[in-house]
Amino acid sequence: MRQLILSLMLSLSVFTVEARVEAYHFDDPAKEARYKQLIDELRCLVCQNQNLAASNAELAQDMRRLTYEMVSEGATNEEVVLFMVERYGDFVLYRPPFKTSTALLWVGPFIMLAIGVLVLVVFVRRRSVGETPELDAQDHERAKRLLDDKKI
């Protein structure tokens, strides 16, 4: 019975897997290489951590189609990237250019690191400075007795 349920589940899981793969044909191997390079360098806006080549999102499929059409028509890599940036913004690039709108993206990690180091330094200094308790005559006398008892 267990094997029957397991095989039924496995056979049903086969039907749930769906992947669309576009097969674009190029008349020139150089254009195909440029296409592959571009879809490896451009980011899927839906998946955000995948490039266009790895994403199965509908938007990524549309972006791959646009890239294919532009490369087939003879557009340069710079023209394709510029078109994608104008249409989708700098986020489509894995390495956005340094400008005012992306400055925080480039400088932010260093600011966070500096804040972390500053907090650590302040914490360590406060901890090491610690207040030393004032000892009165009774405390000194008690300490002297304890030390004298240990010498015996």
Stockholm file with secondary structure:
# STOCKHOLM 1.0

chainA/1-152         MRQLILSLMLSLSVFTVEARVEAYHFDDPAKEARYKQLIDELRCLVCQNQNLAASNAELAQDMRRLTYEMVSEGATNEEVVLFMVERYGDFVLYRPPFKTSTALLWVGPFIMLAIGVLVLVVFVRRRSVGETPELDAQDHERAKRLLDDKKI
#=GR chainA/1-152 SS CHHHHHHHHHHHHHHHCCCCCCCCCCSSHHHHHHHHHHHHHBBCTTTSSSBTTTCCCHHHHHHHHHHHHHHHTTCCHHHHHHHHHHHHCGGGBSSCCCSTTTHHHHHHHHHHHHHHHHHHHHHHHHHHHCCCCCCCHHHHHHHHHHHHHHHC
#=GC SS_cons         CHHHHHHHHHHHHHHHCCCCCCCCCCSSHHHHHHHHHHHHHBBCTTTSSSBTTTCCCHHHHHHHHHHHHHHHTTCCHHHHHHHHHHHHCGGGBSSCCCSTTTHHHHHHHHHHHHHHHHHHHHHHHHHHHCCCCCCCHHHHHHHHHHHHHHHC
//
